[in-house]
Amino acid sequence: MQNKGLIKFFAILFALVSIYQLSFTFVASKVKSDAKSFAGGNPEKEAKYLDSIGKEKVFNLGFTNFTFNEVSDKQINKGLDLEGGINVILQISVKDILKGLSNNSKNPVFNKSLADASADLQGNKSYLDKFFDAFEANSKGTVKLASPDIFANRSLQGEGGVDFQMTDAQVKKVISRKVDESVESAFGVLRKRIDQFGVTQPNIQKLGNSGQILVELPGAKDVDRAKKLLSSTAQLQFWETYKIEEIGNFLMAANESLKKTEIKITEVKPVVKDSLSALLTDAKDSTATKKGENPLFDKIIGQGGGPVLGLFSPKDTAVVNGYLKRADIRILLAGDQRYAKFVWGKPMIIKDAKAKDIDAVELYALKGNRDNVPSMSGGVVTDASDTFDQSGKPAVSMQMNGQGAKAWEELTGRAYTQKSNIAIVLDDVVYSAPGVSSGPISGGRSEISGAFDVTETKDLANVLRAGKLPAAADIVQSEVVGPSLGQEAIDNGTNSALIGLLLVSLWMMIYYGKAGWYANVALAVNLLFLFGILASIGAVLTLPGIAGIVLTMGTAVDANIIIYERAKEELRAGKTLEEAIKTSYSWRGAMSSITDANVTHILTGAVLFIFGSGPIKGFATTLLIGIVTSLFTSIFIARIFIDWNISKKNNLTFVTNFSKNMFNNFHFDFLGMKKWTYLFSSIVVVISVISLATNGLDEGVDFVGGRTFQVRFEKPIETEAVKAELAKVFDGSAEVKVFGSDNQLKITTKFKVQEPGIKADEEVNKLLFATLKQHFSADMTYDKFVNSYDGKKLGILQASKVGPTVAEDIKTNAYWAVLGAMAIVFLYLMISYRKWQYSLGAIAAIAHDVIFVLGIYSLCYKFMPFGMEIDQHFIAAILTVIGYSMNDTVIVFDRVREYLAGKTKGTFAEIVNQSINTTMSRTINTSLTMIVVLLIMFVFGGESIRGFIFAMLVGIIVGTYSSLFIATPVLVDTISKVDKNKVEKAHLEE
């Protein structure tokens, strides 16, 4: 081997750099462990401890020191499936941005295009592109984007804006830039909020040009609080309010009108005597107060007064909203009241007639106007802080700028004179509606008070300081993982990795003897390099990423196996050990096969990285890095030891007494079996296609949208009973399956997945808890059930949500990933082998493998004891199977090409059969190591990746079969008779 000294130098240097990079991970883990011990299980105390030592020196290398923050930045970060925490994808509403840029245009073509773009679920396409397409289709050239009543308005005129003479193509560029600026603004606002949230190493990044922002909060445990913080637009407004005396007549008229259209309500609810009840008592119609006959008033559960019209149950708010928005009801509003805006207050708890705590929200009527704008907007707020009011209760203090201070003084002065109230409204929720009792308030300082706790006031002050989002931010995808589940994942991944490493190493020693030891050393160095690179690039380690590392161990020895098998052939041909090694490491020997196999593998891994997201991208990252490091260590590190062995004149046979006669002298007629294998594979493909058409697949929420909860109970639970209970509250949308142990369920529902905002998320969580509470002991509370905490063993351990639009994007990406991988492999092999028949044989084998795996999943998902959902993990498995199937096929094809170009005697079919038989040792060894590793991961890797591993396990077995019995026969059958005759003429001549 040339340049041996240089290779040794770089190997040692690389090893030292890897150890250096990994040292930060070890130090960070030690500090975090100390923080956990110090906090004693209190997450807030732990976070404060880590925050307090952020700038302290914790790592001394003698020549330099590093603070904890610096160490944390350089460590290998754990993904949420290992660390626990909250992951959300926020969709900044491009629709709202476009409305704002158009000054809320009333143009019918514009508004229809907005609606059409919202309804279009075509995957992998941004809302803005959908809007432009819809506008072009609706306008048919009659209306321009640069119309004065759309984008050529005052706010967009000027340099870099929209001129009414612009073409649609020119306007599109301006609007695209403005939308990007708004998303960038939203990104900055969210960054400020997250920095104050109190979690270590949060991650926030924009996802391309989709208007989507990914936010990861490792270690975050309060689910509702985190979602509220992220999705709140912080649209602060100040409105004057109507008092109950002013709006009471309308409410009575509305109630009377509703009697004529609503079905008689039989449910009786307690009505607390309040000022509205007094109005009813004075009414001439004595039947007005009969319970069950008042569609609106029967829903009042608590006393109103002043600006509060009454208290209602949260579950009735949607119905009441529907009543108050009806045209036949709003027409009853007289004068300026016709602009009244009805909104709800912050949820609170009151006592019912039996002194029992019940949830309630207050109803307010705001003094609206023709333009539906508030008396003051929150844009004038320059600072906010959490404080305490005069009663010692948590509150938020705000400071306004000069313009705001003047407007605030006028507004409070008017409220003082008219003895009215001012509602402080944040994102259409009234937080408080105080009166003004001491005259106009000057100086621009105000306070928001209400039923807050300290955490709420901190978050509220945080979002006000950070500023408002330029548009609504809807959570279109989310995942919540409990820390205890993350620890289980780490334990499962570590166990499968260690057992896999042990068995692969043991087999290499048993089969190859001393050479196997050299391969194992190379494997150990490979793992060091792999982790060192992951640390240096700041990669995030996920559970699929661990799976990628374990798979790397299975493939790391593949190049060694190819080289060793070639060396054995050369030794059997009578060459010396030195000559055999030199030939094995040459391009004519094993290098061409190794290169082709790994290039196809890298190509499919790259496709997976491009089209994958989240944990799947982590899997692709470790897989790609592992391929590169495996090649380096297998080719160069093992070679160093082999050359040292030769220099010492030691014998090296690449066999042991156990393996010396294994897999030798194969003389199987593979091509003679093709009629039977074609028939078998055809039957399997037909059955698979029929099953896919009739039985379908168990598509996960990644592909169809929905919510998934992993819930653990104290004892075994009956799935059908739980399914029936949940179907009642989730409008029939409830799938319930045992997930791992019989006291753990995986619950899937599409209930309210299309509704934007966090209210729908909270409602689903509360309905789930209320329904399942009977299956837990009495001390299970909503917070314990939903939120995460260290040591959590019961309740929701993991939850995810995928909106329908995101699901469509994921499905589209999955199709393109599989088709793209097949196309890339086809082109590469056609270029490499210079004959399209090789590509066709390989693609036929890949298509066979994919259909086979899909068929197995279609036939078995209903009764298998583990999840067999078709999701992103499954697509990752399919692409991995494509890579490994190509690996096997390329090895066989390389030998076929070599023998056809060499001096091997025989007919075309005989030469091809010899080619396959001489690669059997490598094929069986590689496949066996992969199958063993996958079996270990299937058993010990944990329930969450069991279906993912099963797909790869089936795929590797089928891929080995197809490379021998599908790919090569197809190659032979498609080679022209002329080419076959040329080969036979050359190889049969003496």
KERO-551353 format. One record per residue (C-alpha): residue in one letter; x, y, z. Coordinates in steps of 0.05 Angstrom, whole numbers, plus 32768, in hexadecimal, padded with zeros to 4 digits. Layout:
BEGIN
aXYZ...
//
This chain:
BEGIN
m800080008000q801D80437FEAn8021807F8018k801880518055g803980848083l800B80BC806Ci7FCE80918077k7FE6807E80BDf7FF180C880CCf7FAB80DC80B5a7F8B80A180D9i7FAD80B3811Bl7F9D80FD8111f7F5580ED8101a7F5080C0813El7F6B80F7816Bv7F3C812B814Es7F0180FA8158i7F1580EF81A1y7F1B813A81AAq7ED68146818Dl7EB6810F81B6s7ED5812881F6f7EA4816381F6t7E6A813281F5f7E86810D8232v7E91814D8259a7E4C81698248s7E2C8127825Dk7E51812A82A0v7E3B817282ADk7DF28161829Cs7DF5812482C9d7E0D81518302a7DD4818282F3k7DA1814A82F7s7DBD8134833Af7DBC817B8354a7D758188833Cg7D598147835Ag7D27813E8322n7D118187831Ep7D17819A82D4e7D1381E582E0k7D4A81E18315e7D7481B782E5a7D6B81E982ACk7D7E822382DBy7DBC81FE82F2l7DD481F282ABd7DC4823A8298s7DEA825482D4i7E2A822F82C2g7E25823E8277k7E61826D8279e7E8A824682ACk7EC8821F8298v7EB981D5829Bf7EED81B6826Cn7F3881C38274l7F6681A7823Fg7FA481C7825Cf7FB081F68221t7F68820F821Fn7F2682108246f7EDE82088230t7E9E82218251f7E6181F58258n7E3E821B821Fe7E7A820E81F2v7E7D81C58206s7E3281BD81F8d7E3981DC81B3k7E6E81A881A1q7E4D816981BDi7E2481358197n7DDD814C81A2k7DA7811981AFg7D66811D8187l7D23812381A9d7D1780D881A4l7D5480CF81D2e7D53810F81FBg7D0981198202g7CE9815C81F4i7CBC817F81C1n7CC581858176v7C9581AF814Ci7C9281C88105l7C70820C8101q7C4F822280C1i7C51826D80BBs7C0F8280809Av7C2382998056k7BD982A5804Bd7BD982D98083i7C1882F88068l7BF982FF8023k7BBA831E8041g7BE583508066l7C0E83618028s7BCD836E8002n7BB08399803An7B7A83648044s7B63836B7FFBk7B1A835D7FEDn7B2983497FA5p7B0183097F97v7B3582E97F6Bf7B6B82F57F9Fn7B4182D87FD8k7B2A829C7FAFs7B73828E7F9El7B8582907FE8a7B4D825E7FF7d7B6082317FBDa7BA8822F7FD3s7B92821B801Aa7B6881E37FFEd7B9F81C87FD1l7BC2818E7FF4q7BF381807FBBg7C3281697FDDn7C7781887FDCk7C5E81CC7FC5s7C5E820D7FEDy7C1F82347FFDl7C3B82707FD6d7C4482467F97k7BFE822A7F9Ff7BE382717FA6f7C0682897F67d7BEC824C7F40a7BA582587F5Bf7BA882A27F4Ae7BBD82947F03a7B8582617EFBn7B50828E7F1As7B6382D07EF9k7B6D82B37EB3g7B9582F27EA4t7B5C83227EB5v7B7983377EF9k7BC283467F07l7BE8833C7F48a7BFE83847F40s7BB7839E7F43p7BAF83DA7F72d7B7C83B37F9Ci7BAC83787FA5f7BF883837FAAa7C0283C77F89n7BEA83E97FC8r7C0A84217FF0s7C2E83F58021l7C5183CE7FE9q7C6184097FBBg7CA684287FB7e7CEB840C7FACg7CEC83C07FAEg7CA083BF7FB0v7C6883B37F7Fd7C5683E27F46f7C1383DB7F22q7C3983D67EE0m7C5D83977EF5t7C5083537ED6d7C3883197F01a7C7D82F97EFCq7C9D83397F18v7C6B833D7F50k7C7782F57F63k7CC083047F70v7CAF833F7F9Di7C7983187FC3s7CA782DC7FCBr7CDC830A7FE9k7CAA832B8018v7C9182E7802Fd7CD982D0803Ce7CE4830F8065s7CA68301808Ev7CBC82B9809Be7D0182D380AEs7CE0830480DEa7CB782CB80FDf7CF782A38103g7D1782DB812Av7CDB82E48158l7CD9829A8167r7D2482998175k7D1B82D081A9r7CE282AA81CBi7D07826881CCd7D46828881E9q7D1C829B8226f7CF88259822Cg7D2B82378259v7D4281F88234t7D8981E78223q7D9F81E481DAp7D5D81F581B7n7D5E81ED816Ci7D388219813Bq7D40821880F0k7D1A822C80B1l7D0681F38084g7D17820A803En7CE8823D801Fs7CA9821B8038g7C99824E806Eq7CA3821780A1i7CCF821D80DFl7CE881E28107v7CEF81EB8152e7D0D81B78180l7D0C81C181CBp7D35818881EAg7D20817A8231a7CE181A5822Ek7CAB81848256d7C6E81B28259v7C4C81A28217d7C1381D48218r7C40820D8230a7C74820181FAk7C4181FD81C2k7C1F823D81DBl7C61826181DDl7C73824D8196s7C3082578173s7C1A82978194t7C1C82D08161a7C1F8302819Bq7BEB832E8178l7BDF835E81B2q7BA3838C81ACf7B7C83BC81DAw7B3183BF81D0e7AF983E481F1t7AC283B5820Ay7A7783B58210k7A5983A98254i7A268373825Fe79F083A78268e79FF83C28222i79FF838081FEg79CB835A8228n798F836C81FCf79B3834E81C0l79C2830E81E6m7979830681F9a7963831281B2a799782E18199n797F82AC81CAe793782B681B3s794B82B1816Al797382728176k793782508195k791782508150t7950822C812De797282018161i795C81BD8178k793F81BD81BEi797981B481EFt796A81838226e79AB8188824Cv79A181AF828Dk79DA81DB82A5p79DE820482E4v79D8824F82D7v79F6827D830Bk79C982BA8318d79EE82F482F9s79DD833682D8l79C983138298s799B82E582BFa797C832282DFl796D833E829Bl794B82FC8289t792282FD82C8d7906834182B6a78F383298271k78A983238262d78AF82DC8247s78B182B28286t78C68274825Ea79078295824Dt7928827A828Ck791382328284k795082058282g795A81DF8241e793482118216n79698247820Ep799F823481DBl79CD826D81F0f79BE827A823Ad79BD8231824Ek7A07822E823Fi7A1882648273i7A3A824382AFg7A53827F82D5q7A4482C782E8g7A54830082BAg7A59834A82CAg7A79838982AFp7A9B8377826Dv7A91832C8279l7A5183138257g7A5382D08279l7A7D82928287f7A7882568259s7A9582108257p7AD1820B8227k7AAF81D28202d7A75820081F1t7A9E823981D4a7A9C821E818Dv7A4F821A8190v7A48826081ADn7A78827B8178g7A4D825C8143y7A0F827D8160l7A2F82C28164k7A4B82BF811Dr7A0982AD80FCa79F082E380CDd79A982DD80E8i79C382E9812Fr79F483218120i79BD834880FDl799E83518142l79D8837E8156a79C383C78150g79EB8405813Fd7A358403814Bq7A2C83C0816Fr7A28839F812By7A7483A2812Ba7A7A837F816Fk7AB0834A8173f7AA2831081A3v7AE082F181C2w7AF182C381FBg7B1C82CD8238k7B5482A38254p7B3E825F826Em7B30825E82B9i7B15823182EFi7AD582418316k7AA9821E8349d7A6682018333a7A2881FC835Fk7A4681C08383a7A8981E48390k7AAB81B8835Dd7AE381D58331i7ACE81DD82E8d7AEF81FD82ABa7AD2823E8292v7AE082778261e7AC482BE8261l7AA082DC8226y7AAE83258212a7A91835481DEl7AC5838481C1k7AB383C681A2g7AC583B8815An7AC183E6811Dr7AB883E280D2d7B0383D280C7n7B0583A18102v7B4383C38120p7B5083CC816As7B55840E818Fm7BA084008198s7BCF83CA817Fg7C0783AA81A5g7C3C83C38175v7C4883FD81A4v7C6283D081DCt7CAE83D781E3d7CBA83AB8221a7C96837A824Ds7CA78358828Ed7C87832782BEt7C7483478301f7C3F83468337d7C018373833Dq7BEA8399837As7BC9835A8395g7C0A83338390k7BF1830A8355p7C1C82FC8317a7C14832F82E0v7C38834C82A3s7C50839482A0m7C5683B6825Cq7C7A83F68246m7C63841B8207n7C87844A81D8g7C75849481D3q7C3E848B81A0g7C21845281C7a7C2484798209k7BFB84B181EAa7BC7848181CCw7BC3845B820Ee7BB7849C8234e7B7E84AE8205l7B6084688208t7B6284638254g7B4784AA825Ar7B0B8497822Fa7B0084588258y7B0484808299t7AD084B28280q7AA0847E8264k7AAC844E829Fs7ABC8418826Cn7AF083E18269i7B2C83D4823Ea7B38838C8228i7B8183778220v7B7D834281E9l7BB6831581D4d7BAA82E88198d7B5F82F2819Dv7B5D82DE81E7v7B4A8311821Cy7B7D830E8254s7B5E8345827Ea7B2B837D8275p7B3883B082ABg7B1183F082B7v7B34843382C1s7B2484518305s7B598487830Fg7B5984AF82CFp7B8384AB828Fi7BC484828295s7C0184A7827Cg7C4884908272g7C3684548246r7C3C841F827Ds7C0583EC8285e7BFA83A882A5i7BD883678291s7BBB834282CCg7B8E830682D2a7B8D82BD82E8f7BD782B282DAd7C0D828882F9v7C56829E82F9t7C68827282BDe7C3182908293t7C4682D782A1k7C8E82C78290d7C7882A9824Dl7C4982E2823Ea7C7F8316824Dn7CAE82ED8222v7C8182ED81E4l7C72833781ECr7CBC834981F0a7CCC831E81B4g7C968340818Ck7C5C83258163l7C6182F3812Ap7C52831180E6a7C1D82DB80DBa7BFD82A180FEa7C2C8266810Ed7C078224810Bi7C2581E48127v7C1F81B580EBq7C4C817F8107s7C628170814Ee7C81813A8177v7C87813481C3v7CB5810081E2g7CBA80F4822Cp7D0080F0824Bs7CF580AB8267l7CE280918222g7D2180B28207q7D4B808D823Be7D2A804C8227a7D3C805B81DFi7D85806881F3d7D888027821An7D697FFF81E2g7D97801E81AEt7DD5801381D8n7DC37FCB81E6s7DB77FBB819Ca7DF77FDF8188l7E227FB981BAi7E057F7581AAg7E0A7F838160l7E537F998166l7E637F5B8190l7E447F298160v7E607F488120s7EA57F4A813Fl7E9F7F028157w7E897EE98113m7EC37F0D80F0m7EF47EEB8120i7ED57EA78118y7ED17EAA80CDy7F117ED080B9g7F3E7EC480F4k7F777EF680FBa7F5D7F1E80C0g7F1B7F2380E5w7F3F7F43811Fy7F5B7F7880F0a7F157F8580D5n7EFC7F8D811Dv7F327FC0812Ca7F1D7FE580EDl7ED57FE18105a7EE780008149v7F0E80388127n7ED3804280F8l7EA4804D8133l7ED5807F8151f7ED980A58110l7E8D80A38107f7E7D80C0814Bg7EB680F28144i7E98810D8103l7E52810F8121a7E6D8139815As7E958167812Di7E5B817880FEg7E2A81828138a7DFD81498122v7DC08135814Al7DBF80EC815Ft7D7A80CC8159l7D6080858165p7D5F80788119g7DA58096811Ai7DBB8061814Ca7D9B802E811Dg7DC6804B80E6i7E0480428111v7DF27FFA8120l7DE77FEE80D6t7E2A800E80C8m7E4A7FD880F3g7E297FA480C7t7E427FC48087a7E867FDB80A1v7EA27F958099d7E837F8E8054a7EBF7FAB8030n7EED7F7F805Ai7EC47F428047i7EC97F547FFCi7F147F5E8001y7F207F1F802Be7EF67EF37FFDr7F1D7F0D7FC1a7F5F7F007FE6k7F487EB87FF4e7F3A7EAE7FAAe7F7F7EC97F97l7FA07E9C7FCAr7F7A7E607FAFa7F937E737F69g7FDB7E6A7F82k7FF07EB17F8Ft801B7EC57FCBl7FFB7EEA8005e801B7F2C7FF0e80037F237FA8a7FBD7F0F7FBFi7FB77F4D7FECk7FD17F7B7FB5t7F9E7F5F7F83s7F657F617FB6y7F707FAB7FC4s7F767FBD7F7Aw7F3F7FD77F4Cr7F417F957F26g7F377F717F68a7F057F897F9Cm7F087FD47F94s7EDA7FDA7F58s7EA47FB17F7Bi7EAC7FD87FBCt7EA8801A7F97d7E6A80097F6Fa7E467FEB7FABn7E5480267FD8v7E46805C7FA4t7E0080407F99h7DF8803C7FE5i7E0F80847FEDl7DDF809B7FB6t7DA2807C7FD8g7DBA8098801Ba7DC080DD7FFDv7D7880D87FE2l7D6280C58028f7D8681018045i7D6881318013f7D2081198019g7D2081038062s7D12812F809Eg7D20812E80E9p7D3780E98102i7D3980CD80BBk7D6C810280A8g7D9480EC80E5f7D9180A480CDa7DA980B98088t7DE180E380A6t7DFE80AA80D0l7DF5807A8096l7E1A80A78064i7E5380B78095g7E57806D80A8i7E608058805Fv7E9A80898055t7EBD80788097s7EB2802E808Bl7ED380318047f7F0F80568063t7F1A8028809Fs7F0C7FE88078i7F3A7FF9803Ff7F72801D8063i7F72800C80AEa7F6A7FC180A3r7F9E7FC4806Ci7FD17FE2809Bf7FCB7FA480C9i7FCC7F74808Ed800C7F948071w802C7F9280B7n801A7F4780B9i803B7F3C8076s807A7F62808Ak80807F3480C7k807C7EF88098n803F7EDE80BEn800E7EB2809Al7FC97ECF808Ct7F967EA0806Df7F547EC68077v7F347E858091t7F307E5D80D1n7F277E1380DCf7EDC7E2180E4s7ED47E4880A3k7F087E2C8073n7ED67DFF804Em7E997E2C8055f7E777E488017n7EAE7E2C7FE9n7EA47E087FA7f7E5D7E207F9Bh7E427E047F5Af7DF87E177F5Cd7DD37E237F1Bf7DB37E677F2Cl7D9D7E757EE5g7D7F7E2F7EE0m7D517E437F19k7D387E827EF8k7CF67E657EDFw7CE47E527F26t7CFD7E927F46y7CDA7EBC7F11l7C9A7E957F20f7CA27E9C7F6Cs7CB27EE77F68s7C797EF37F37i7C487ED17F67v7C627EFB7FA1v7C5E7F3B7F79v7C177F2C7F62i7C007F1A7FA9s7C227F5A7FC3v7C007F867F8Ei7BBC7F677F9Cs7BC67F707FE7l7BDC7FB87FDDa7B9E7FC57FB3t7B6D7FA37FE2n7B8C7FA38027g7BB47FE2801Fl7BEA7FF88050d7BE980128097e7BFB80598085g7C16807F80C2v7C0680C780D3d7C4480DC80ADf7C1E80CB806Dv7BD580D9807Dg7BD9810C80B5g7BBF810380FCr7BD380FF8144t7BF780C58166f7BFE80B981B0q7C28808481D3v7C0580798216r7C1D804B824Df7BEE80318283e7BF8801282C7k7BDD7FCE82B1p7BCA7FAA8271i7B937FCD824Be7B5C7FB4821Bt7B667FD681D7e7B207FCD81BDa7B017FEC81FBv7B30802881F7k7B22802F81ACa7AD7803181B9e7ADF806581F0l7B0B809281C5a7AE0808A8187k7AA780AC81ADv7ACE80EB81BCf7AF880ED817Cd7ABD80E9814Cg7ACD80A0813As7B1680AE8128a7B3E80818157e7B6F80498149v7B8B80258185k7BC27FF18184v7BEE7FCF81B8f7C337FED81B2g7C687FBF81CFs7C507FA98213d7C067F9C8221n7C017FD8824Fq7C1680088218l7BEA802181DFk7BF68048819Fi7BB980758193t7BAF80968150t7B7880C8813Dk7B6A80FC8108f7B3C81228136k7B44816E812Bv7B888164810Aq7B74819780D5e7B6281CD8107p7B9A8200810Fg7BB1821B8152i7BC281FC8195k7B7B81FC81AFa7B6B81BF8186d7BAA819C81A1e7B9781AC81E8e7B4F819581DDv7B66815281C1n7B96814981FBk7B5F8158822El7B2D812A820Cl7B6180F2820Af7B7080FB8254a7B2681008268t7B1880BF8242l7B548097825Bk7B5580B282A3q7B29807882BAh7B61804782A8f7B93806A82D7s7B9780718322a7B7680AD8343d7BB780D58349m7BBF80DC82FDt7BB4812582EAy7BB2814782A6d7BF7816582B0k7C14812182C2f7BF181018287v7C0681338252n7C4781548268s7C8B8134826Cy7CB6812D82AAd7CF3810482BFg7CE080BD82D2k7C9C80C082B0k7C82807982A5l7C378084829Bg7C0B80AF826Ei7C2080CC822Bl7C6980B8821Fq7C6A80D081D8a7C3B80F981ADs7C3E81118165k7C1381388135v7C19813F80EAg7BEB816F80C4p7BCD81578082t7BF681888058v7C3781718078a7C2281298070e7C1781358025d7C5D81548021i7C7C81188044k7C5780E78017t7C6D810C7FD8n7CB5810E7FF1a7CB280C37FFFy7C9C80B37FB8w7CD280DF7F9Aa7D0680C17FC9v7CF980797FB3l7CF1808A7F69g7D2E80B87F6Ba7D5980837F8Cm7D4680507F57a7D5280817F1Ei7D9680967F3Av7DAC804D7F43f7D95803C7EFCl7DBD80757EDEy7DFC80677F07l7DFD801D7EF5m7DF0802C7EABi7E2C805C7EABs7E58802E7ED4y7E497FED7EAEr7E3C800E7E6Ak7E027FDF7E5Ew7DBA7FEE7E6Fq7DAC7FA57E7Ey7DD37FA97EBFs7DA87FE47ED4l7D687FC17EC0g7D7B7F837EE8a7D8B7FAD7F26i7D4B7FD67F20a7D217F967F16a7D3F7F7B7F57i7D337FBC7F7Ca7CEA7FC17F64h7CE17F787F78d7CFD7F857FBEv7CD27FC47FC9i7C927FA27FB3f7CA37F647FDDv7CAD7F8E801Cl7C6E7FB7800Fg7C477F768004i7C607F5A8046y7C4A7F99806As7C067F998047l7BF97F508057c7C117F51809Fy7C047F9580BFk7BC07F8180DCf7BDA7F488107m7C247F538114p7C347F62815Ef7C5C7FA0814Cg7C4D7FDF8124m7C527FDA80D8e7C40802180C5i7C5580408084d7C78807F8099q7CBA80A48090h7CDF806D80B5f7CC4803A8085i7CDB80638049a7D2080678069a7D1F801B806Fi7D0B80148026l7D438041800Et7D74801C803Av7D5C7FDA801Ci7D677FF87FD7g7DAE800A7FEAy7DBF7FC58007s7D9B7FA07FCEm7DC67FC77F9Dn7E037FB77FC7d7DF77F6C7FBEt7DE47F727F75v7E217F9C7F62i7E507F697F81v7E327F327F56f7E317F5F7F18d7E7A7F737F21r7E8E7F2A7F22v7E637F1C7EE5r7E847F567EC0e7EC97F3F7ED6y7EBD7EF77EBFl7E9D7F0B7E7Da7EDA7F377E6Eg7F0C7F027E87k7F207EBC7E72t7EED7E927E96k7ED87E587E6Ag7E8F7E467E5Ct7E4E7E5C7E3Ef7E307E9F7E50a7E027E7F7E83e7E3B7E557EA1i7E677E927EA9v7E307EB97ECCn7E227E7E7EFAq7E6B7E7A7F0Cs7E6B7EC47F1Bi7E317EBE7F4Bn7E4E7E807F6Dt7E917EA17F7At7E707EDB7F9Fm7E457EAF7FCCs7E757EB18007r7E747EFD8006t7E287F007FFBi7E197ED08034n7E4A7EF08064t7E327F378058s7DE97F24805Al7DF17EFA8099t7E147F3280BFm7DDE7F6480A9i7DA67F3480BBv7DC47F2680FFv7DCC7F70810El7D857F7F80F8l7D697F468122i7D8D7F61815Fm7D707FA68152f7D2B7F888146v7D2E7F65818Af7D527F9A81B3g7D497FDB818Dg7D077FEF81ABe7CBF7FF18194s7CC280348170i7CF2801A813Ar7CDC7FD18137g7CB27FD980F8f7CEB800180D8i7D1D7FCA80E7f7CED7F9380D0a7CE77FB5808Cm7D337FB58085l7D387F6D809Ev7D077F54806Ag7D277F818035i7D6E7F668041i7D577F1E803Cv7D2E7F2B7FFEg7D667F577FE1t7D987F1E7FE8y7D677EF07FC4s7D587F227F8Cs7DA27F317F7Dl7DAC7EE77F70f7D6B7ED17F51i7D4D7F107F32a7D827F437F20t7DB37F147EFEp7D7F7EEB7ED7v7D5F7F2C7EBEl7DA57F437EA8v7DB17F017E83d7D6C7F007E62t7D727F477E48i7DB97F417E2Bs7DB27F3B7DE0k7DC17EF97DBDv7DF87F1B7D95d7E1C7F307DD4k7E157EEB7DF3n7E327ECB7DB4k7E6E7EFB7DB6v7E7C7EE87DFEe7E757E9D7DF1k7EA17EA17DB4a7ED87EC27DDCh7ED17E947E19l7EC87E517DF5e7F047E597DC7e7F427E327DDC
//
